[in-house]
Amino acid sequence: MGNGLSEPHAIFPCLPSFQALHIVILGLDCAGKTTVLYRLRFNEFVNTVPTKGFNTEKIK
């Protein structure tokens, strides 16, 4: 999983980049969901704080 996030756009290579997608990330507490979200959004690792509620981001 970690190696797949090291290359940009390597997660879904077979999907066209112009198609809009809705992706839901589910998991246990402290499993890294926010880290994955911010890695996809900013293409870098960001220190996060525990999330109450949920996060939404638009990724282009």
PDB file of N, CA, C and O in Angstrom:
ATOM      1  N   MET A   1       0.825  -1.192   0.000  1.00  0.00           N
ATOM      2  CA  MET A   1       0.000   0.000   0.000  1.00  0.00           C
ATOM      3  C   MET A   1       0.865   1.250   0.000  1.00  0.00           C
ATOM      4  O   MET A   1       0.600   2.181  -0.760  1.00  0.00           O
ATOM      5  N   GLY A   2       1.875   1.288   0.823  1.00  0.00           N
ATOM      6  CA  GLY A   2       2.721   2.470   0.905  1.00  0.00           C
ATOM      7  C   GLY A   2       3.477   2.748  -0.379  1.00  0.00           C
ATOM      8  O   GLY A   2       3.655   3.909  -0.748  1.00  0.00           O
ATOM      9  N   ASN A   3       3.932   1.699  -1.076  1.00  0.00           N
ATOM     10  CA  ASN A   3       4.663   1.908  -2.322  1.00  0.00           C
ATOM     11  C   ASN A   3       3.759   2.456  -3.415  1.00  0.00           C
ATOM     12  O   ASN A   3       4.220   3.194  -4.286  1.00  0.00           O
ATOM     13  N   GLY A   4       2.494   2.110  -3.381  1.00  0.00           N
ATOM     14  CA  GLY A   4       1.561   2.629  -4.371  1.00  0.00           C
ATOM     15  C   GLY A   4       1.336   4.118  -4.241  1.00  0.00           C
ATOM     16  O   GLY A   4       1.012   4.784  -5.224  1.00  0.00           O
ATOM     17  N   LEU A   5       1.503   4.653  -3.034  1.00  0.00           N
ATOM     18  CA  LEU A   5       1.304   6.082  -2.822  1.00  0.00           C
ATOM     19  C   LEU A   5       2.542   6.900  -3.140  1.00  0.00           C
ATOM     20  O   LEU A   5       2.476   8.130  -3.154  1.00  0.00           O
ATOM     21  N   SER A   6       3.676   6.244  -3.396  1.00  0.00           N
ATOM     22  CA  SER A   6       4.907   6.987  -3.639  1.00  0.00           C
ATOM     23  C   SER A   6       4.979   7.541  -5.057  1.00  0.00           C
ATOM     24  O   SER A   6       5.730   8.484  -5.308  1.00  0.00           O
ATOM     25  N   GLU A   7       4.219   6.979  -5.982  1.00  0.00           N
ATOM     26  CA  GLU A   7       4.215   7.459  -7.354  1.00  0.00           C
ATOM     27  C   GLU A   7       2.917   8.212  -7.618  1.00  0.00           C
ATOM     28  O   GLU A   7       1.844   7.722  -7.267  1.00  0.00           O
ATOM     29  N   PRO A   8       2.993   9.397  -8.232  1.00  0.00           N
ATOM     30  CA  PRO A   8       1.767  10.145  -8.509  1.00  0.00           C
ATOM     31  C   PRO A   8       0.883   9.425  -9.516  1.00  0.00           C
ATOM     32  O   PRO A   8       1.369   8.924 -10.530  1.00  0.00           O
ATOM     33  N   HIS A   9      -0.375   9.376  -9.246  1.00  0.00           N
ATOM     34  CA  HIS A   9      -1.398   8.785 -10.107  1.00  0.00           C
ATOM     35  C   HIS A   9      -1.156   7.304 -10.374  1.00  0.00           C
ATOM     36  O   HIS A   9      -1.599   6.790 -11.402  1.00  0.00           O
ATOM     37  N   ALA A  10      -0.476   6.616  -9.490  1.00  0.00           N
ATOM     38  CA  ALA A  10      -0.228   5.189  -9.683  1.00  0.00           C
ATOM     39  C   ALA A  10      -1.321   4.336  -9.064  1.00  0.00           C
ATOM     40  O   ALA A  10      -1.331   3.119  -9.251  1.00  0.00           O
ATOM     41  N   ILE A  11      -2.235   4.947  -8.333  1.00  0.00           N
ATOM     42  CA  ILE A  11      -3.255   4.164  -7.646  1.00  0.00           C
ATOM     43  C   ILE A  11      -4.309   3.655  -8.621  1.00  0.00           C
ATOM     44  O   ILE A  11      -4.703   2.491  -8.542  1.00  0.00           O
ATOM     45  N   PHE A  12      -4.775   4.501  -9.537  1.00  0.00           N
ATOM     46  CA  PHE A  12      -5.804   4.119 -10.498  1.00  0.00           C
ATOM     47  C   PHE A  12      -5.319   4.378 -11.923  1.00  0.00           C
ATOM     48  O   PHE A  12      -5.852   5.263 -12.593  1.00  0.00           O
ATOM     49  N   PRO A  13      -4.331   3.636 -12.400  1.00  0.00           N
ATOM     50  CA  PRO A  13      -3.776   3.938 -13.723  1.00  0.00           C
ATOM     51  C   PRO A  13      -4.729   3.633 -14.871  1.00  0.00           C
ATOM     52  O   PRO A  13      -4.577   4.203 -15.952  1.00  0.00           O
ATOM     53  N   CYS A  14      -5.710   2.748 -14.671  1.00  0.00           N
ATOM     54  CA  CYS A  14      -6.587   2.359 -15.771  1.00  0.00           C
ATOM     55  C   CYS A  14      -7.780   3.293 -15.939  1.00  0.00           C
ATOM     56  O   CYS A  14      -8.497   3.179 -16.933  1.00  0.00           O
ATOM     57  N   LEU A  15      -8.017   4.211 -15.006  1.00  0.00           N
ATOM     58  CA  LEU A  15      -9.144   5.127 -15.103  1.00  0.00           C
ATOM     59  C   LEU A  15      -8.724   6.412 -15.804  1.00  0.00           C
ATOM     60  O   LEU A  15      -7.627   6.919 -15.567  1.00  0.00           O
ATOM     61  N   PRO A  16      -9.594   6.944 -16.671  1.00  0.00           N
ATOM     62  CA  PRO A  16      -9.252   8.208 -17.330  1.00  0.00           C
ATOM     63  C   PRO A  16      -9.189   9.342 -16.318  1.00  0.00           C
ATOM     64  O   PRO A  16      -9.976   9.383 -15.372  1.00  0.00           O
ATOM     65  N   SER A  17      -8.254  10.260 -16.517  1.00  0.00           N
ATOM     66  CA  SER A  17      -8.042  11.333 -15.544  1.00  0.00           C
ATOM     67  C   SER A  17      -9.132  12.396 -15.594  1.00  0.00           C
ATOM     68  O   SER A  17      -9.254  13.184 -14.656  1.00  0.00           O
ATOM     69  N   PHE A  18      -9.924  12.441 -16.656  1.00  0.00           N
ATOM     70  CA  PHE A  18     -10.960  13.463 -16.770  1.00  0.00           C
ATOM     71  C   PHE A  18     -12.277  13.032 -16.142  1.00  0.00           C
ATOM     72  O   PHE A  18     -13.193  13.846 -16.024  1.00  0.00           O
ATOM     73  N   GLN A  19     -12.391  11.789 -15.744  1.00  0.00           N
ATOM     74  CA  GLN A  19     -13.635  11.271 -15.178  1.00  0.00           C
ATOM     75  C   GLN A  19     -13.710  11.596 -13.686  1.00  0.00           C
ATOM     76  O   GLN A  19     -12.757  11.360 -12.944  1.00  0.00           O
ATOM     77  N   ALA A  20     -14.854  12.142 -13.253  1.00  0.00           N
ATOM     78  CA  ALA A  20     -15.050  12.466 -11.836  1.00  0.00           C
ATOM     79  C   ALA A  20     -15.380  11.196 -11.056  1.00  0.00           C
ATOM     80  O   ALA A  20     -16.167  10.366 -11.512  1.00  0.00           O
ATOM     81  N   LEU A  21     -14.778  11.052  -9.888  1.00  0.00           N
ATOM     82  CA  LEU A  21     -15.005   9.886  -9.036  1.00  0.00           C
ATOM     83  C   LEU A  21     -15.325  10.342  -7.625  1.00  0.00           C
ATOM     84  O   LEU A  21     -14.864  11.393  -7.180  1.00  0.00           O
ATOM     85  N   HIS A  22     -16.110   9.553  -6.932  1.00  0.00           N
ATOM     86  CA  HIS A  22     -16.338   9.741  -5.502  1.00  0.00           C
ATOM     87  C   HIS A  22     -15.717   8.542  -4.814  1.00  0.00           C
ATOM     88  O   HIS A  22     -16.090   7.403  -5.095  1.00  0.00           O
ATOM     89  N   ILE A  23     -14.781   8.783  -3.922  1.00  0.00           N
ATOM     90  CA  ILE A  23     -14.078   7.708  -3.230  1.00  0.00           C
ATOM     91  C   ILE A  23     -14.367   7.827  -1.746  1.00  0.00           C
ATOM     92  O   ILE A  23     -14.261   8.910  -1.170  1.00  0.00           O
ATOM     93  N   VAL A  24     -14.731   6.715  -1.130  1.00  0.00           N
ATOM     94  CA  VAL A  24     -14.975   6.671   0.310  1.00  0.00           C
ATOM     95  C   VAL A  24     -13.877   5.838   0.943  1.00  0.00           C
ATOM     96  O   VAL A  24     -13.611   4.718   0.506  1.00  0.00           O
ATOM     97  N   ILE A  25     -13.241   6.379   1.969  1.00  0.00           N
ATOM     98  CA  ILE A  25     -12.193   5.665   2.698  1.00  0.00           C
ATOM     99  C   ILE A  25     -12.750   5.331   4.078  1.00  0.00           C
ATOM    100  O   ILE A  25     -13.047   6.225   4.870  1.00  0.00           O
ATOM    101  N   LEU A  26     -12.888   4.047   4.355  1.00  0.00           N
ATOM    102  CA  LEU A  26     -13.405   3.584   5.641  1.00  0.00           C
ATOM    103  C   LEU A  26     -12.320   2.830   6.385  1.00  0.00           C
ATOM    104  O   LEU A  26     -11.466   2.197   5.766  1.00  0.00           O
ATOM    105  N   GLY A  27     -12.348   2.894   7.705  1.00  0.00           N
ATOM    106  CA  GLY A  27     -11.377   2.144   8.493  1.00  0.00           C
ATOM    107  C   GLY A  27     -11.528   2.427   9.971  1.00  0.00           C
ATOM    108  O   GLY A  27     -12.336   3.258  10.384  1.00  0.00           O
ATOM    109  N   LEU A  28     -10.749   1.733  10.747  1.00  0.00           N
ATOM    110  CA  LEU A  28     -10.767   1.882  12.192  1.00  0.00           C
ATOM    111  C   LEU A  28     -10.108   3.189  12.616  1.00  0.00           C
ATOM    112  O   LEU A  28      -9.462   3.862  11.813  1.00  0.00           O
ATOM    113  N   ASP A  29     -10.282   3.537  13.892  1.00  0.00           N
ATOM    114  CA  ASP A  29      -9.631   4.728  14.443  1.00  0.00           C
ATOM    115  C   ASP A  29      -8.119   4.592  14.329  1.00  0.00           C
ATOM    116  O   ASP A  29      -7.577   3.501  14.505  1.00  0.00           O
ATOM    117  N   CYS A  30      -7.444   5.685  14.038  1.00  0.00           N
ATOM    118  CA  CYS A  30      -5.974   5.741  13.943  1.00  0.00           C
ATOM    119  C   CYS A  30      -5.417   4.772  12.903  1.00  0.00           C
ATOM    120  O   CYS A  30      -4.329   4.225  13.086  1.00  0.00           O
ATOM    121  N   ALA A  31      -6.156   4.557  11.815  1.00  0.00           N
ATOM    122  CA  ALA A  31      -5.706   3.632  10.782  1.00  0.00           C
ATOM    123  C   ALA A  31      -4.979   4.329   9.636  1.00  0.00           C
ATOM    124  O   ALA A  31      -4.401   3.658   8.780  1.00  0.00           O
ATOM    125  N   GLY A  32      -4.996   5.672   9.601  1.00  0.00           N
ATOM    126  CA  GLY A  32      -4.286   6.395   8.555  1.00  0.00           C
ATOM    127  C   GLY A  32      -5.161   6.920   7.435  1.00  0.00           C
ATOM    128  O   GLY A  32      -4.647   7.274   6.373  1.00  0.00           O
ATOM    129  N   LYS A  33      -6.466   6.980   7.639  1.00  0.00           N
ATOM    130  CA  LYS A  33      -7.365   7.456   6.590  1.00  0.00           C
ATOM    131  C   LYS A  33      -7.100   8.916   6.224  1.00  0.00           C
ATOM    132  O   LYS A  33      -7.054   9.252   5.041  1.00  0.00           O
ATOM    133  N   THR A  34      -6.928   9.776   7.208  1.00  0.00           N
ATOM    134  CA  THR A  34      -6.651  11.190   6.943  1.00  0.00           C
ATOM    135  C   THR A  34      -5.286  11.355   6.294  1.00  0.00           C
ATOM    136  O   THR A  34      -5.114  12.216   5.431  1.00  0.00           O
ATOM    137  N   THR A  35      -4.322  10.551   6.691  1.00  0.00           N
ATOM    138  CA  THR A  35      -2.992  10.600   6.091  1.00  0.00           C
ATOM    139  C   THR A  35      -3.056  10.248   4.613  1.00  0.00           C
ATOM    140  O   THR A  35      -2.422  10.912   3.793  1.00  0.00           O
ATOM    141  N   VAL A  36      -3.810   9.218   4.260  1.00  0.00           N
ATOM    142  CA  VAL A  36      -3.972   8.832   2.854  1.00  0.00           C
ATOM    143  C   VAL A  36      -4.678   9.947   2.085  1.00  0.00           C
ATOM    144  O   VAL A  36      -4.285  10.276   0.966  1.00  0.00           O
ATOM    145  N   LEU A  37      -5.716  10.527   2.680  1.00  0.00           N
ATOM    146  CA  LEU A  37      -6.448  11.610   2.025  1.00  0.00           C
ATOM    147  C   LEU A  37      -5.538  12.792   1.728  1.00  0.00           C
ATOM    148  O   LEU A  37      -5.551  13.315   0.614  1.00  0.00           O
ATOM    149  N   TYR A  38      -4.755  13.216   2.699  1.00  0.00           N
ATOM    150  CA  TYR A  38      -3.864  14.353   2.492  1.00  0.00           C
ATOM    151  C   TYR A  38      -2.696  14.002   1.579  1.00  0.00           C
ATOM    152  O   TYR A  38      -2.173  14.878   0.889  1.00  0.00           O
ATOM    153  N   ARG A  39      -2.282  12.749   1.561  1.00  0.00           N
ATOM    154  CA  ARG A  39      -1.218  12.322   0.635  1.00  0.00           C
ATOM    155  C   ARG A  39      -1.717  12.429  -0.801  1.00  0.00           C
ATOM    156  O   ARG A  39      -0.977  12.861  -1.685  1.00  0.00           O
ATOM    157  N   LEU A  40      -2.965  12.037  -1.038  1.00  0.00           N
ATOM    158  CA  LEU A  40      -3.532  12.152  -2.377  1.00  0.00           C
ATOM    159  C   LEU A  40      -3.767  13.613  -2.757  1.00  0.00           C
ATOM    160  O   LEU A  40      -3.577  13.994  -3.912  1.00  0.00           O
ATOM    161  N   ARG A  41      -4.171  14.417  -1.803  1.00  0.00           N
ATOM    162  CA  ARG A  41      -4.514  15.818  -2.073  1.00  0.00           C
ATOM    163  C   ARG A  41      -3.289  16.682  -2.328  1.00  0.00           C
ATOM    164  O   ARG A  41      -3.250  17.428  -3.307  1.00  0.00           O
ATOM    165  N   PHE A  42      -2.289  16.590  -1.458  1.00  0.00           N
ATOM    166  CA  PHE A  42      -1.137  17.488  -1.528  1.00  0.00           C
ATOM    167  C   PHE A  42       0.114  16.834  -2.099  1.00  0.00           C
ATOM    168  O   PHE A  42       1.115  17.515  -2.322  1.00  0.00           O
ATOM    169  N   ASN A  43       0.078  15.523  -2.340  1.00  0.00           N
ATOM    170  CA  ASN A  43       1.202  14.750  -2.864  1.00  0.00           C
ATOM    171  C   ASN A  43       2.438  14.879  -1.973  1.00  0.00           C
ATOM    172  O   ASN A  43       3.566  14.864  -2.466  1.00  0.00           O
ATOM    173  N   GLU A  44       2.228  15.003  -0.679  1.00  0.00           N
ATOM    174  CA  GLU A  44       3.312  15.005   0.301  1.00  0.00           C
ATOM    175  C   GLU A  44       2.737  14.544   1.632  1.00  0.00           C
ATOM    176  O   GLU A  44       1.522  14.551   1.830  1.00  0.00           O
ATOM    177  N   PHE A  45       3.608  14.147   2.533  1.00  0.00           N
ATOM    178  CA  PHE A  45       3.163  13.697   3.842  1.00  0.00           C
ATOM    179  C   PHE A  45       2.958  14.902   4.748  1.00  0.00           C
ATOM    180  O   PHE A  45       3.827  15.768   4.846  1.00  0.00           O
ATOM    181  N   VAL A  46       1.809  14.953   5.410  1.00  0.00           N
ATOM    182  CA  VAL A  46       1.433  16.066   6.273  1.00  0.00           C
ATOM    183  C   VAL A  46       1.154  15.510   7.664  1.00  0.00           C
ATOM    184  O   VAL A  46       0.474  14.493   7.802  1.00  0.00           O
ATOM    185  N   ASN A  47       1.675  16.170   8.690  1.00  0.00           N
ATOM    186  CA  ASN A  47       1.342  15.768  10.054  1.00  0.00           C
ATOM    187  C   ASN A  47      -0.110  16.131  10.331  1.00  0.00           C
ATOM    188  O   ASN A  47      -0.521  17.269  10.105  1.00  0.00           O
ATOM    189  N   THR A  48      -0.881  15.175  10.817  1.00  0.00           N
ATOM    190  CA  THR A  48      -2.299  15.395  11.066  1.00  0.00           C
ATOM    191  C   THR A  48      -2.600  15.281  12.549  1.00  0.00           C
ATOM    192  O   THR A  48      -1.811  14.735  13.321  1.00  0.00           O
ATOM    193  N   VAL A  49      -3.740  15.798  12.927  1.00  0.00           N
ATOM    194  CA  VAL A  49      -4.236  15.672  14.297  1.00  0.00           C
ATOM    195  C   VAL A  49      -5.448  14.743  14.253  1.00  0.00           C
ATOM    196  O   VAL A  49      -6.066  14.603  13.198  1.00  0.00           O
ATOM    197  N   PRO A  50      -5.801  14.111  15.360  1.00  0.00           N
ATOM    198  CA  PRO A  50      -6.978  13.233  15.360  1.00  0.00           C
ATOM    199  C   PRO A  50      -8.225  13.979  14.868  1.00  0.00           C
ATOM    200  O   PRO A  50      -8.476  15.124  15.244  1.00  0.00           O
ATOM    201  N   THR A  51      -8.986  13.304  14.030  1.00  0.00           N
ATOM    202  CA  THR A  51     -10.151  13.901  13.392  1.00  0.00           C
ATOM    203  C   THR A  51     -11.413  13.553  14.166  1.00  0.00           C
ATOM    204  O   THR A  51     -11.644  12.392  14.504  1.00  0.00           O
ATOM    205  N   LYS A  52     -12.223  14.559  14.442  1.00  0.00           N
ATOM    206  CA  LYS A  52     -13.562  14.326  14.990  1.00  0.00           C
ATOM    207  C   LYS A  52     -14.537  14.595  13.858  1.00  0.00           C
ATOM    208  O   LYS A  52     -14.490  15.659  13.241  1.00  0.00           O
ATOM    209  N   GLY A  53     -15.406  13.660  13.582  1.00  0.00           N
ATOM    210  CA  GLY A  53     -16.325  13.820  12.464  1.00  0.00           C
ATOM    211  C   GLY A  53     -15.727  13.207  11.213  1.00  0.00           C
ATOM    212  O   GLY A  53     -15.319  12.045  11.220  1.00  0.00           O
ATOM    213  N   PHE A  54     -15.672  13.986  10.131  1.00  0.00           N
ATOM    214  CA  PHE A  54     -15.133  13.457   8.882  1.00  0.00           C
ATOM    215  C   PHE A  54     -14.475  14.576   8.084  1.00  0.00           C
ATOM    216  O   PHE A  54     -14.710  15.758   8.333  1.00  0.00           O
ATOM    217  N   ASN A  55     -13.651  14.182   7.126  1.00  0.00           N
ATOM    218  CA  ASN A  55     -12.959  15.113   6.231  1.00  0.00           C
ATOM    219  C   ASN A  55     -13.474  14.916   4.816  1.00  0.00           C
ATOM    220  O   ASN A  55     -13.811  13.799   4.422  1.00  0.00           O
ATOM    221  N   THR A  56     -13.535  15.985   4.062  1.00  0.00           N
ATOM    222  CA  THR A  56     -13.809  15.899   2.630  1.00  0.00           C
ATOM    223  C   THR A  56     -12.791  16.775   1.912  1.00  0.00           C
ATOM    224  O   THR A  56     -12.435  17.850   2.393  1.00  0.00           O
ATOM    225  N   GLU A  57     -12.333  16.315   0.776  1.00  0.00           N
ATOM    226  CA  GLU A  57     -11.370  17.057  -0.042  1.00  0.00           C
ATOM    227  C   GLU A  57     -11.718  16.851  -1.505  1.00  0.00           C
ATOM    228  O   GLU A  57     -12.211  15.790  -1.887  1.00  0.00           O
ATOM    229  N   LYS A  58     -11.462  17.861  -2.324  1.00  0.00           N
ATOM    230  CA  LYS A  58     -11.573  17.757  -3.767  1.00  0.00           C
ATOM    231  C   LYS A  58     -10.180  17.567  -4.318  1.00  0.00           C
ATOM    232  O   LYS A  58      -9.289  18.376  -4.060  1.00  0.00           O
ATOM    233  N   ILE A  59      -9.984  16.503  -5.073  1.00  0.00           N
ATOM    234  CA  ILE A  59      -8.671  16.184  -5.630  1.00  0.00           C
ATOM    235  C   ILE A  59      -8.775  16.252  -7.143  1.00  0.00           C
ATOM    236  O   ILE A  59      -9.666  15.643  -7.736  1.00  0.00           O
ATOM    237  N   LYS A  60      -7.873  16.987  -7.767  1.00  0.00           N
ATOM    238  CA  LYS A  60      -7.870  17.086  -9.233  1.00  0.00           C
ATOM    239  C   LYS A  60      -6.648  16.423  -9.789  1.00  0.00           C
ATOM    240  O   LYS A  60      -6.459  16.398 -11.005  1.00  0.00           O
TER     241      LYS A  60
END
